[in-house]
Amino acid sequence: MSKPKLSIVILSCNTKDLLEGCLKSLERVRDEVDFEIIVVDNGSDDDSVEFVENLKSQISNLKLVKNRTNLGFAAGNNRARKFCRGKYVLFLNSDTIVNKNTLKKCVEYIDKDSKVGALTCKLVLPTGELDKDARRSFITPWIGLVHIFLKLDRFFPKSKTFGKYWYEYISPDKIHEVDALQGAFFLTRKTILDKVEWFDEDYFLDGEDIDLSWKIKKAGWKIIYYPKVTIVHLKGATKGKNTSRFSDNKTKVSISEKMKYEMSGVNSMEIFVRKRLWSQYPLPLIILVIFGIKILKTLRFMKLLITG
């Protein structure tokens, strides 16, 4: 059996309806690139597994990897490693709809430039707005201060000084190099993934895409935001921390589980600082950053206790 050019990895946990829409969109662009699909089920307790099993006879090159429990985004995606046969690997959220020409143009772009290590397209929300997280800068002490705490980029988005995190001073229609991509559409080379050891499993949810971007960039590769093509991103619908997960009366979620998902972002922030920034800045500054994260974590914890 010949190897496909592209391996598409879709992680799913109780997202059967979303997954169905995503797979249908991929079938509509089947002729653009020779690709295989690896669906990794992350311990779903709906009928997602049965749904994919039934589709295997209808969709060519569709594989299913079953995890017994929810391993999180990083570890869940990593379970696809031994099944990927493509030259390129695309991590794709199940809450996405892939538009015409997106796969074709993205693969062509990375194919033509051997210095590109990872690439994303323009991610568009159902409202038609840009998903700002498609292109991000690494969280340095300065960016953390102006973006997370002072939120100055909300007031001065076009300022290179204050608006760097989301690159809002650069047109969203311009191709340019960035620090980090979002895991919803993350195209990279299989050889690079193997070199940097895929996602860091210290992250459960959030931050793992930024960390992988960091490792790829540190290895000397360019990371590109390529907005000439698009996907639709139903932002947050695949994440357990999404509020819709807890609003269903049929779903009883313990406060500890809810806390786990809601705190994942700030926990990932601390992991990234300790792993990637600790040796990059003076110790007093890093300690101050960690202290700020602890404050943010405490505030979020208190809010969850109050709101339940």
C-alpha positions as semicolon CSV with decimal commas, in nm:
position;residue;x (nm);y (nm);z (nm)
1;M;0,000;0,000;0,000
2;S;0,145;0,337;-0,103
3;K;0,191;0,599;0,163
4;P;-0,042;0,901;0,157
5;K;0,104;1,249;0,136
6;L;-0,090;1,373;0,438
7;S;-0,204;1,219;0,766
8;I;-0,495;1,402;0,927
9;V;-0,527;1,341;1,302
10;I;-0,863;1,425;1,460
11;L;-0,898;1,394;1,837
12;S;-1,253;1,346;1,958
13;C;-1,415;1,311;2,298
14;N;-1,795;1,297;2,298
15;T;-1,817;1,508;1,982
16;K;-1,997;1,269;1,745
17;D;-2,209;1,535;1,570
18;L;-1,916;1,771;1,528
19;L;-1,695;1,488;1,407
20;E;-1,953;1,391;1,148
21;G;-1,953;1,744;1,006
22;C;-1,575;1,756;0,999
23;L;-1,544;1,420;0,822
24;K;-1,807;1,519;0,566
25;S;-1,611;1,834;0,485
26;L;-1,297;1,625;0,434
27;E;-1,481;1,388;0,200
28;R;-1,581;1,688;-0,013
29;V;-1,212;1,772;-0,069
30;R;-1,088;1,414;-0,101
31;D;-0,947;1,477;-0,450
32;E;-0,724;1,769;-0,344
33;V;-0,454;1,574;-0,158
34;D;-0,384;1,207;-0,103
35;F;-0,465;1,179;0,269
36;E;-0,548;0,934;0,543
37;I;-0,759;1,013;0,849
38;I;-0,675;0,891;1,198
39;V;-0,956;0,954;1,444
40;V;-0,838;0,922;1,803
41;D;-1,128;0,870;2,040
42;N;-1,037;1,003;2,382
43;G;-1,255;0,787;2,606
44;S;-1,595;0,893;2,470
45;D;-1,902;0,765;2,650
46;D;-2,144;0,852;2,370
47;D;-2,168;0,645;2,051
48;S;-1,871;0,813;1,880
49;V;-1,669;0,491;1,856
50;E;-1,953;0,297;1,694
51;F;-2,013;0,586;1,456
52;V;-1,653;0,586;1,332
53;E;-1,640;0,207;1,315
54;N;-1,941;0,213;1,081
55;L;-1,779;0,480;0,864
56;K;-1,461;0,278;0,805
57;S;-1,633;0,082;0,528
58;Q;-1,750;0,404;0,361
59;I;-1,446;0,631;0,393
60;S;-1,115;0,516;0,250
61;N;-0,800;0,538;0,462
62;L;-0,995;0,597;0,785
63;K;-0,843;0,458;1,103
64;L;-0,971;0,461;1,459
65;V;-0,754;0,469;1,770
66;K;-0,943;0,407;2,094
67;N;-0,826;0,544;2,429
68;R;-1,002;0,403;2,734
69;T;-1,001;0,736;2,915
70;N;-0,966;1,103;2,831
71;L;-0,589;1,146;2,812
72;G;-0,605;1,516;2,729
73;F;-0,514;1,690;2,404
74;A;-0,139;1,623;2,400
75;A;-0,136;1,256;2,501
76;G;-0,449;1,185;2,299
77;N;-0,300;1,317;1,976
78;N;0,029;1,144;2,045
79;R;-0,146;0,806;2,030
80;A;-0,176;0,856;1,654
81;R;0,202;0,864;1,615
82;K;0,257;0,503;1,512
83;F;-0,038;0,512;1,270
84;C;0,065;0,820;1,068
85;R;0,222;0,726;0,735
86;G;0,212;1,064;0,560
87;K;0,499;1,300;0,485
88;Y;0,293;1,570;0,653
89;V;0,070;1,555;0,960
90;L;-0,230;1,781;1,014
91;F;-0,376;1,806;1,363
92;L;-0,738;1,904;1,305
93;N;-1,011;1,968;1,563
94;S;-1,338;1,784;1,523
95;D;-1,517;2,120;1,560
96;T;-1,390;2,240;1,223
97;I;-1,522;2,247;0,868
98;V;-1,251;2,231;0,602
99;N;-1,324;2,450;0,301
100;K;-1,239;2,385;-0,062
101;N;-0,871;2,429;-0,162
102;T;-0,752;2,460;0,199
103;L;-0,570;2,127;0,215
104;K;-0,438;2,163;-0,138
105;K;-0,297;2,513;-0,096
106;C;-0,150;2,454;0,250
107;V;0,030;2,138;0,145
108;E;0,155;2,309;-0,172
109;Y;0,294;2,598;0,033
110;I;0,482;2,386;0,284
111;D;0,597;2,158;0,001
112;K;0,762;2,446;-0,184
113;D;0,952;2,595;0,110
114;S;1,184;2,352;0,286
115;K;1,237;2,602;0,570
116;V;0,872;2,594;0,678
117;G;0,826;2,362;0,971
118;A;0,460;2,428;1,052
119;L;0,171;2,617;0,900
120;T;-0,188;2,715;0,965
121;C;-0,458;2,872;0,751
122;K;-0,704;3,144;0,848
123;L;-0,947;3,016;1,111
124;V;-1,289;3,177;1,081
125;L;-1,554;3,167;1,353
126;P;-1,920;3,094;1,267
127;T;-1,983;3,468;1,300
128;G;-1,740;3,532;1,014
129;E;-1,483;3,687;1,247
130;L;-1,121;3,582;1,262
131;D;-1,027;3,335;1,535
132;K;-0,745;3,542;1,682
133;D;-0,576;3,239;1,836
134;A;-0,481;3,115;1,490
135;R;-0,163;3,325;1,516
136;R;0,004;3,399;1,848
137;S;0,329;3,513;2,002
138;F;0,494;3,322;2,283
139;I;0,400;3,447;2,630
140;T;0,702;3,643;2,746
141;P;0,692;3,839;3,073
142;W;0,602;4,157;2,881
143;I;0,335;3,998;2,664
144;G;0,191;3,822;2,968
145;L;0,164;4,157;3,146
146;V;-0,004;4,351;2,862
147;H;-0,222;4,065;2,730
148;I;-0,327;3,867;3,038
149;F;-0,319;4,114;3,325
150;L;-0,353;4,467;3,185
151;K;-0,535;4,361;2,865
152;L;-0,391;4,660;2,684
153;D;-0,409;4,481;2,349
154;R;-0,788;4,513;2,371
155;F;-0,750;4,891;2,376
156;F;-0,452;4,921;2,140
157;P;-0,482;4,621;1,904
158;K;-0,287;4,785;1,621
159;S;0,008;4,872;1,845
160;K;0,316;4,657;1,789
161;T;0,409;4,722;2,152
162;F;0,076;4,618;2,305
163;G;-0,089;4,406;2,034
164;K;0,185;4,156;1,969
165;Y;0,023;3,847;2,120
166;W;-0,241;3,819;1,845
167;Y;-0,031;4,003;1,581
168;E;-0,317;4,246;1,533
169;Y;-0,081;4,508;1,394
170;I;-0,041;4,283;1,087
171;S;-0,331;4,237;0,844
172;P;-0,511;3,905;0,895
173;D;-0,496;3,860;0,516
174;K;-0,116;3,875;0,496
175;I;0,109;3,568;0,494
176;H;0,366;3,606;0,767
177;E;0,584;3,422;1,015
178;V;0,451;3,376;1,370
179;D;0,562;3,219;1,697
180;A;0,278;2,977;1,761
181;L;-0,017;2,807;1,593
182;Q;-0,345;2,681;1,732
183;G;-0,399;2,307;1,757
184;A;-0,730;2,332;1,570
185;F;-0,539;2,335;1,238
186;F;-0,170;2,259;1,281
187;L;0,012;2,131;0,972
188;T;0,370;2,012;1,010
189;R;0,621;1,759;0,881
190;K;0,626;1,406;1,021
191;T;1,008;1,416;1,037
192;I;0,995;1,728;1,254
193;L;0,734;1,579;1,486
194;D;0,951;1,273;1,538
195;K;1,254;1,491;1,600
196;V;1,086;1,706;1,867
197;E;0,895;1,410;2,017
198;W;0,543;1,529;1,929
199;F;0,331;1,701;2,195
200;D;0,461;1,738;2,550
201;E;0,227;1,529;2,764
202;D;0,284;1,742;3,073
203;Y;0,003;1,954;2,926
204;F;-0,349;1,816;2,965
205;L;-0,549;2,080;2,779
206;D;-0,430;2,417;2,642
207;G;-0,071;2,523;2,589
208;E;0,044;2,207;2,415
209;D;0,014;2,370;2,071
210;I;0,222;2,667;2,185
211;D;0,478;2,433;2,337
212;L;0,503;2,229;2,014
213;S;0,544;2,553;1,819
214;W;0,824;2,650;2,058
215;K;1,006;2,320;2,000
216;I;0,970;2,346;1,622
217;K;1,095;2,704;1,617
218;K;1,386;2,621;1,849
219;A;1,483;2,346;1,605
220;G;1,533;2,616;1,340
221;W;1,211;2,598;1,139
222;K;0,975;2,876;1,031
223;I;0,613;2,879;1,145
224;I;0,375;3,037;0,896
225;Y;0,029;3,189;0,911
226;Y;-0,119;3,133;0,563
227;P;-0,453;3,315;0,529
228;K;-0,514;3,255;0,159
229;V;-0,746;2,966;0,250
230;T;-0,977;2,906;0,545
231;I;-1,158;2,664;0,771
232;V;-1,458;2,729;0,995
233;H;-1,381;2,681;1,364
234;L;-1,668;2,626;1,608
235;K;-1,441;2,762;1,879
236;G;-1,416;2,558;2,199
237;A;-1,685;2,307;2,110
238;T;-1,444;2,012;2,134
239;K;-1,304;2,108;2,474
240;G;-1,433;1,961;2,794
241;K;-1,403;2,301;2,955
242;N;-1,662;2,441;2,717
243;T;-1,959;2,561;2,920
244;S;-2,199;2,360;2,705
245;R;-2,049;2,047;2,857
246;F;-2,186;2,150;3,196
247;S;-2,517;2,299;3,087
248;D;-2,679;1,970;2,982
249;N;-2,913;1,858;3,257
250;K;-2,844;1,496;3,169
251;T;-2,474;1,540;3,236
252;K;-2,370;1,544;3,600
253;V;-2,019;1,680;3,631
254;S;-1,837;1,692;3,962
255;I;-1,685;2,018;4,079
256;S;-1,342;1,855;4,069
257;E;-1,380;1,761;3,701
258;K;-1,513;2,104;3,617
259;M;-1,219;2,258;3,802
260;K;-0,976;2,041;3,608
261;Y;-1,093;2,171;3,272
262;E;-1,150;2,532;3,370
263;M;-0,806;2,560;3,532
264;S;-0,622;2,394;3,243
265;G;-0,530;2,720;3,071
266;V;-0,361;2,884;3,368
267;N;-0,195;2,556;3,467
268;S;-0,052;2,525;3,116
269;M;0,076;2,880;3,140
270;E;0,280;2,790;3,447
271;I;0,413;2,473;3,284
272;F;0,529;2,669;2,980
273;V;0,705;2,932;3,188
274;R;0,884;2,672;3,397
275;K;0,982;2,456;3,099
276;R;1,066;2,711;2,830
277;L;1,128;3,052;2,987
278;W;1,304;2,972;3,315
279;S;1,654;3,004;3,170
280;Q;1,564;3,282;2,926
281;Y;1,517;3,563;3,179
282;P;1,666;3,682;3,511
283;L;1,550;3,472;3,804
284;P;1,377;3,759;3,992
285;L;1,167;3,834;3,683
286;I;1,066;3,472;3,635
287;I;0,974;3,443;4,003
288;L;0,758;3,752;3,963
289;V;0,589;3,594;3,660
290;I;0,519;3,272;3,852
291;F;0,379;3,478;4,139
292;G;0,146;3,655;3,894
293;I;0,028;3,321;3,755
294;K;-0,041;3,199;4,110
295;I;-0,256;3,507;4,170
296;L;-0,443;3,447;3,845
297;K;-0,493;3,083;3,941
298;T;-0,628;3,180;4,282
299;L;-0,872;3,430;4,132
300;R;-1,000;3,175;3,883
301;F;-1,032;2,912;4,156
302;M;-1,235;3,149;4,374
303;K;-1,460;3,240;4,081
304;L;-1,533;2,872;4,014
305;L;-1,615;2,810;4,380
306;I;-1,857;3,103;4,382
307;T;-2,026;3,029;4,049
308;G;-2,015;2,649;4,091
